């Protein structure tokens, strides 16, 4: 037998053996499917936002009070859902003057609209551990479509952490004061920690 034929036969046997070995191993499960269940959003989560300003700078802060739940359907991620509520009166920027302005009727109008809520209407898996969340956001009595991207950043048996990012236009909610000096776009960068 020539060396070439022997090597070719040996490679074929090794390939077949490797294929058989891999076929016997359990398939790697989908991280989102493995995390199936209902979770409450923990107070240790962070809901951060920023609004850019022409020439640099802007407003950045977060919200200290919120609540919500999400459910991951392990058989069909598209049937998962999220509901979330935050209290705009809990806004924090590190500057009392800015916080009071944001709470006023020029922006959040917390006296008349004490809550901002989001409810998902559809979830589309975009990767092994990521998804796009479509839904409706309600603020100042107005409800508009909104979209966020979420990805798993950490997971244990009873907890899961998502990094969630998205952009919301202020003007449809009647909060466009300060434009165009301040951007009409609010960028959200959230870390949502869920506990079973």
C-alpha positions in Angstrom: 0.0 0.0 0.0 1.4 3.4 -0.9 2.0 6.0 1.7 -0.5 8.3 0.1 -3.3 5.7 0.1 -2.5 4.7 3.7 -2.7 8.4 4.9 -5.9 8.9 3.1 -7.5 5.8 4.7 -6.2 6.8 8.1 -7.7 10.3 7.7 -11.1 8.8 6.7 -11.1 6.5 9.7 -10.2 9.3 12.1 -12.9 11.6 10.6 -15.5 8.9 10.9 -14.4 8.1 14.5 -14.5 11.8 15.4 -18.0 12.2 13.9 -19.2 9.2 15.8 -17.8 10.6 19.1 -19.4 14.0 18.5 -22.7 12.4 17.7 -22.7 10.7 21.0 -22.2 14.0 22.9 -25.2 16.0 24.2 -25.9 19.0 22.0 -25.0 22.3 23.5 -28.3 23.8 24.7 -29.4 27.4 23.9 -28.4 29.7 26.9 -31.7 31.5 26.7 -33.7 28.3 26.6 -31.7 27.0 29.6 -32.7 30.1 31.5 -36.4 29.4 31.1 -38.6 30.7 33.9 -40.2 33.7 35.5 -38.0 36.4 37.0 -38.5 39.6 39.1 -36.2 42.5 38.3 -34.0 43.0 41.3 -33.4 46.4 43.0 -29.7 46.0 42.3 -30.4 46.5 38.6 -29.3 49.8 37.0 -31.4 51.9 34.6 -29.0 54.5 33.1 -29.7 57.1 30.4 -28.0 59.9 28.6 -28.9 62.8 26.4 -26.2 64.4 24.3 -25.6 68.1 24.0 -24.3 70.0 21.0 -20.6 70.7 21.5 -20.2 67.9 24.0 -21.5 67.1 27.4 -25.2 66.6 28.1 -27.3 65.0 30.8 -26.6 61.5 32.2 -28.2 59.7 35.1 -30.3 56.8 36.3 -33.5 55.9 38.0 -33.5 54.6 41.6 -37.0 53.1 41.8 -38.5 50.6 39.4 -40.1 47.2 39.3 -40.8 44.6 36.7 -40.9 40.9 35.7 -39.9 38.9 32.7 -40.6 35.4 31.6 -38.4 33.4 29.3 -40.2 30.6 27.4 -37.6 27.9 26.9 -39.5 26.2 24.0 -40.2 29.4 22.1 -38.3 32.5 22.9 -40.8 34.5 20.8 -43.4 33.8 23.5 -41.4 35.3 26.2 -42.5 38.6 27.7 -41.3 41.6 29.7 -43.2 44.3 31.7 -41.4 47.1 33.4 -42.3 50.3 35.4 -40.0 53.0 36.6 -40.8 56.1 38.8 -39.4 59.2 37.1 -39.4 61.1 40.4 -36.5 58.8 41.4 -34.2 60.3 38.6 -30.6 60.9 39.7 -28.1 63.0 37.9 -25.8 64.2 40.8 -27.2 67.8 40.3 -30.3 68.8 42.3 -31.1 71.6 39.8 -31.2 69.2 36.9 -33.1 66.6 38.8 -35.8 69.1 39.8 -36.1 70.3 36.2 -36.5 66.7 34.9 -39.3 66.1 37.4 -41.1 69.3 36.4 -43.9 69.6 33.9 -41.4 70.6 31.3 -40.1 67.0 31.1 -41.5 64.1 33.2 -44.3 66.0 34.9 -44.2 63.5 37.8 -47.1 65.2 39.6 -49.5 64.1 36.9 -47.6 61.1 35.4 -45.8 59.3 38.3 -44.9 56.2 36.2 -43.2 55.3 32.9 -44.0 51.8 31.7 -42.8 49.4 29.1 -44.6 46.2 27.9 -43.2 43.9 25.3 -45.2 42.9 22.2 -42.7 40.6 20.6 -39.3 39.1 21.3 -37.0 37.9 18.5 -33.9 35.8 19.3 -30.9 37.3 17.5 -28.1 35.1 18.8 -27.4 32.2 21.2 -27.8 34.6 24.2 -29.3 37.8 22.7 -32.7 39.0 21.6 -34.5 42.1 20.2 -37.4 43.2 22.3 -40.2 45.1 20.6 -42.9 46.7 22.7 -44.7 49.9 23.8 -43.5 52.6 26.1 -45.9 54.8 27.9 -44.8 58.2 29.3 -46.8 61.4 30.1 -50.0 59.6 29.0 -48.6 58.8 25.5 -47.9 55.3 24.2 -45.5 54.7 21.4 -43.6 51.7 19.9 -40.1 51.1 21.4 -37.3 48.6 20.7 -34.4 47.4 22.8 -31.5 44.9 22.3 -30.8 42.5 25.2 -27.9 40.1 25.8 -27.1 37.8 28.7 -24.1 39.0 30.6 -24.2 36.5 33.5 -26.3 33.6 34.7 -26.6 31.3 37.6 -29.2 28.7 38.6 -31.5 31.3 40.2 -30.4 34.6 38.6 -29.8 36.0 35.2 -28.4 39.4 34.2 -29.1 41.2 30.9 -27.4 44.2 29.3 -30.2 46.1 27.6 -29.7 49.0 25.3 -32.0 51.2 23.2 -32.8 54.7 21.9 -36.0 56.6 22.5 -37.1 59.9 20.9 -38.3 62.5 23.4 -40.6 64.5 21.1 -43.4 62.0 20.7 -43.9 62.1 24.5 -44.0 65.9 24.7 -40.6 66.0 26.3 -38.6 67.8 23.6 -37.7 70.9 25.7 -34.2 72.0 25.0 -33.9 70.7 21.4 -31.9 71.1 19.3 -29.2 72.1 21.8 -30.0 68.8 23.6 -30.5 65.8 21.5 -34.0 64.5 20.8 -32.6 61.0 21.4 -32.4 59.4 24.9 -29.9 56.5 25.0 -30.7 53.8 27.6 -28.0 51.5 28.9 -29.4 49.1 31.5 -28.2 46.2 33.5 -31.3 44.2 34.5 -30.8 41.5 37.1 -33.6 38.9 37.4 -34.2 36.6 40.3 -36.5 33.6 40.3 
